[in-house]
Structure formats: C-alpha cells, structure tokens
Amino acid sequence: MTMHELERLEAARKLRSIPPEVLEIAWVREAQVEAVIDAVLVVGMASDPAAMAHARHVGEWSARIAGALEYGPDPSFARRVGVLADVDPNALDRIQELRHVASHVREYQAFAIAGAENPRTLALIVTTASEFDHRVAAANARSAASVLRAMLVAADDSARPIVAALAAAFERNTVSALSRRRRGA
C-alpha cells in the first residue's frame, strides 16, 4: 500500500510540474482522437450494432487486461487498439489521429486471422479480449467465470499470462460491481 501511495504522490508531483497550457493541449488532443475513433466506428459499423458492441467490449477488456499486467502496455492505448481491431489498418494509416494504432491493429489481424507467429503482447491482449467477448456472448455460455476457466485451461504458454490478467481484471470488476451494489442498497 505504501508503494502505491508513493507512486500516486510522485505522479501527482509530475503532473503539477507540467504547464497548464501543455496539459490543455494534450487533453484536447486525446478528446480529438476519441472523437475520430467514434466516427470510424459509426461509419464502419453503424449498420451492425452487434459488431459495434463487440468492438467496444474488446476495447474495454483490452484496457483491463493491460492494466492487470505488471509490465503491460498503456491501458488507454490497449483500449484504442481493441476497439479498432476489426478496422482495416490501411484505412487507419490514412487517418492522422489513428496512424499510431495501425501497425498494432495490423499485427493483431495477422495473428488472429492468419496465425502469424511470435505476436507481441498487445496482439495477445486483443485476441484474448475478443475471444472472451465472443464466448460470453455465445448463447451456450453458462457464465463469464466458466468461460474464463475454460480459457485458462486451453491457454498455451504465451497466452496464459494474458488470460490470467483477464481473470484478475474480471475479478476486480466483479468485486467492484458488488461493492457498488451494496453501497447503493
């Protein structure tokens, strides 16, 4: 707990050292990127609400997995790659605000579709998040917990830490939801 508090205080100190003008520009830029992502999803998936929901779920689970990994990628970046995972990476290359995610989307697609070898962590994260969402959404899925157990059993050595991070994120999410419910009751 002490290390966590020290890290939080150090992050707050660093944040105070950044000039307010720079912070405002960064926040505007982040909002702009998010708006472009929303536009890409609407244009590409508006006629398929299930695909849009899947994209959002994959993004959220990707962020949670990244956050649960000790040396994982930035959760917000993982969310963006997860949300855009099914978009044509060549199209993303042509959009200035999304160019930085195109190579990661391309790598995910090469791994998920073509079975490319030696994927990097982010491709494994998005693959795991997508599989989890598909399995949970399937009509025959008994529960998310049973899906997680099956995924852990089936995971190979490269995917096991990612699936374990998903399980940890799922547990945190479940505990947090129960706590909110109890406080509201």
N, C-alpha and C positions, 0 to 999 in steps of 0.2 A: 504494500500500500504506500509506503514511504517513497519508493522509486517512482511510482505512478504520480504521486503528488509533486515530486521534484521535476519530473518531465513536464507536467502540466504548467508549473511555475516558470520553467525555462522557456516553454513555448509562448506563454503569455508575455514574458520579458522580450523575446524576439519580436513578437507581434507589435509591442509598443514602440520598438525601435524603427519600424517601417513608417516612412512618412505617410500621412493620411491620403495624400494625392495618389500615391502609388497603390495603396490599398483600394481606393475607389476605382481606379483603372482596372485592377485585377478583378474586382467583383463585377464590374460591368462586362469585362471580357468573359468571365465564367457564365454570366447570365446570357450573353450573346451565344456562346457555344451551346448552352442548354436549349435556347430557342431554335437554333438551327437543327439540333437533334430532333426536337419535337416536330419541326417542319418536315424533315426527312421521313420520319415515321408516318406522319399523316399522309404525305404524298405517296409513299410506298406501300402503306398497309391500311389505309382508310377503309377499303372495301372488305377487309378481313379483320374484324375485331378480335378474333381468337389469336391471330398472328401478332397483333399489336399488344395484347395482354401478355402473350408469351415473351415478347421482346422486353417488356417492362419487368416481368418476373425474373428473366435471365439476368437482366442488369442488376436488379436488387440483390439476388442471390450471389452474383459475382462479387458485388461490393462487400457483402457479408463474409464471404469466403476469404477475400483478400484481407479484410480486417482481422480475421481469425488466424491468419498465417503469421508466424513470427517475423519472417522477412518477406512478406508478400508485397505485391505492388500497391500503389495508392488506391484505396477503395473507390474513390470517385472516378478515377481513370478506368478501373476494372468495370465499374457500372456502365460507363460510356461504351466500352468495347462490347460488353454483354448486350446492351440494348441494341447496338448496331451490328451484332454478329451475323445477321442474315441479310444485310445490305451489301450490294455489290461494292467491293473495295475499290474498284476502278472509279466508281462514281464518288466515293469518299475522297479519293485522291484529287478530284476536281473541285472540292469544296474546301476553301481555305481554312475554315474553322474546324474541319474534321480530318484534314490531311494527316494529322499526327496519330490518328487511330487506325488509318487504312492498313498499314502493314500488320498490325495486330489482328485485325479482322481477317485479313488475307491468310495469316498463319493459322488462325482458328479454323477457317474454312478448309484449308489444305489438310489439317489434321482430322477434322470431323467428317469431311466428305471423302477425301482421297486417302486418308490413313497415313499421312506423312509421318516420318519417324522423328524422334527426339524433339517433341514440341516443347516450347518454353512454358513457364509457369502460367502465364496469362491464358494461353490456349487451353491448358488443362482446366483452369478455373472455369472458363466459359463453357467448356464441354461438360463439366460436372454440373454446373448450374442448369444448363439446358436439359441434360438428361433427367435431373431431379424434377424440374418443372414438368417435363413430358410425362414422367412416371406418375407424379402426383395427380396430374390432370386426367390420366387414363381412368376409364370407367371402372376397371377392376382393381384399382389401388385401394387397399384396405385403409392405410393411414400413411402419413408422411414418415412416421417413425419406422414403419415396416419397410418403406421404400429405402430409407437410409441404411437400415440393417442389411438389406439385400445388396445395396451398392457397396457397402464396406466389405462384404464377403466376396463380391465379384471384382473388386479393385485390384489392379496389378501394382507393382512396386512404385511406379511413377505416379499413379493416381491416388494411392492410399492416403498420403498426407493431405491431399486436396479434399478428398471425401471426408476425412477426419475433421478438417477445418469446417466443412459444411455441417457436419454433425454438431460441432461445438457452436457454430453460429445459430443453427436451428434450436439447440438447447437454450442458448441465451435469449433468442427471440421468444421462445415458448415461456420461459421463466418471466421475462419482461411483460409479456401479454397477460400472464396470470396475475402478476403483481398489480398491473394497471386495473384489471378487472376487480380485484379485491379492494383496492382503494376506492374505486367507483361504486362499490356495492354498499 
